[in-house]
Amino acid sequence: MPPRPAAPRRPDRPDVESADALSGPALRTFFRIADAWRLSPGEQMTLLGGPPRSTFYKWREGGVVRLPRDVLERISYVLGIYKALQILFAEPARADAWIRHPNDAPPFGGRTALDRMLSGNVADLYIVRQYLDAQRGGWP
């Protein structure tokens, strides 16, 4: 009997090796963005999904083996938000400051994008990213 073919790899579900390979670079990039946005440790922990403080500080120091998939998803949205802002604003300082400015657009209702992102829900990161991608006229 011939060997059974391997199950096709689903692009929306990274395998273990991919998660291992992505974790370090994802965290390093996240923390660079967090520094550019001047996020407090508490804000960073919220955006990352609320890891325990000890885990967060291990991640911050570079001590990570593999991030959970939901944390990688959250970081992916933050990266997309950062990228969209860099495209929309010619000045990096303006792009970085945008998340803290009140916004009357429907997704924000007069609050800041950061307020929306800090609700703790992955869906709110998605909504901010979707809004910015629409503003720039395209998806990734």
C-alpha positions in Angstrom: 0.0 0.0 0.0 1.5 3.4 -1.0 2.2 5.9 1.8 -0.6 8.3 2.5 0.1 11.8 1.2 0.7 14.5 3.9 -2.2 16.7 4.7 -2.0 20.0 2.9 -0.6 22.8 5.0 -3.2 25.5 5.8 -1.7 29.0 5.3 -3.9 30.4 8.0 -2.5 28.0 10.6 1.3 28.2 10.9 2.9 25.0 11.8 5.1 24.6 14.9 8.4 25.3 13.0 6.9 28.5 11.5 5.7 29.6 15.0 9.2 28.9 16.3 10.9 30.8 13.5 8.4 33.8 13.7 8.3 34.3 17.5 11.7 36.0 18.0 11.5 38.4 15.0 7.8 39.1 15.7 8.5 40.1 19.3 11.6 42.2 18.5 9.6 44.1 15.9 6.6 44.5 18.2 8.8 46.0 20.9 10.4 48.5 18.4 6.9 49.6 17.4 5.9 49.8 21.0 8.9 52.1 21.7 8.0 54.3 18.7 4.4 54.6 19.9 5.6 55.2 23.5 3.5 52.5 24.9 3.6 51.7 28.6 4.4 48.2 29.7 0.7 47.8 30.6 -0.4 48.9 27.2 2.1 46.5 25.6 0.8 43.6 27.7 -2.8 44.4 26.7 -1.9 44.5 23.0 -0.2 41.1 23.4 -3.3 39.6 25.0 -2.4 40.0 28.7 0.5 37.6 29.3 1.6 37.3 33.0 4.1 40.1 33.9 7.0 37.6 34.3 6.3 36.2 30.8 6.1 39.7 29.3 9.4 40.7 30.8 11.1 37.4 29.6 9.7 38.2 26.1 11.0 41.8 26.4 14.5 40.5 27.3 14.4 38.1 24.3 13.7 34.9 26.2 11.0 33.2 24.1 10.8 29.7 22.6 7.4 29.9 20.8 4.6 32.4 21.0 1.0 31.2 21.1 -0.8 31.6 17.9 -3.2 34.3 19.3 -0.1 36.4 20.3 1.3 36.0 16.8 -2.0 37.1 15.4 -2.1 40.2 17.6 1.4 41.1 16.6 0.5 40.7 13.0 -2.3 43.2 13.3 0.0 45.7 15.1 2.5 45.3 12.3 -0.2 45.9 9.7 -1.4 49.0 11.6 2.2 50.3 11.8 2.8 49.7 8.1 -0.4 51.4 7.0 0.4 54.4 9.1 3.9 54.7 7.6 2.3 54.6 4.1 -0.4 57.2 5.0 1.9 59.7 6.7 5.1 61.0 5.1 6.5 61.9 8.5 7.2 58.9 10.8 6.6 61.1 13.9 3.1 61.9 12.6 2.4 58.3 11.8 3.5 57.2 15.3 1.4 59.9 17.0 -1.8 59.1 15.0 -2.9 56.3 17.4 -3.1 58.8 20.3 -5.2 61.5 18.5 -9.0 61.5 19.0 -10.8 60.4 15.8 -14.4 61.0 14.8 -14.5 58.2 12.3 -17.2 55.6 13.0 -14.8 52.9 14.4 -13.5 55.3 17.0 -16.5 57.5 18.0 -14.3 60.4 19.1 -11.8 58.2 21.0 -8.3 57.3 19.9 -7.3 54.3 17.9 -5.2 53.3 20.8 -8.2 53.3 23.1 -9.9 51.0 20.6 -6.9 48.7 20.4 -6.5 48.5 24.2 -10.0 47.0 24.6 -8.2 43.7 24.8 -10.1 42.1 21.9 -8.3 40.8 18.9 -11.3 42.0 16.8 -10.5 45.6 17.7 -7.0 45.3 16.4 -8.5 44.0 13.2 -11.0 46.9 13.0 -8.2 49.5 13.3 -6.1 47.7 10.7 -9.1 47.4 8.4 -9.9 51.1 8.8 -6.3 52.1 7.9 -6.1 49.8 5.0 -9.3 51.3 3.6 -7.9 54.8 4.1 -4.8 53.9 2.1 -6.9 52.3 -0.6 -6.0 48.7 -0.4 -5.4 45.5 1.5 -1.8 44.5 2.3 
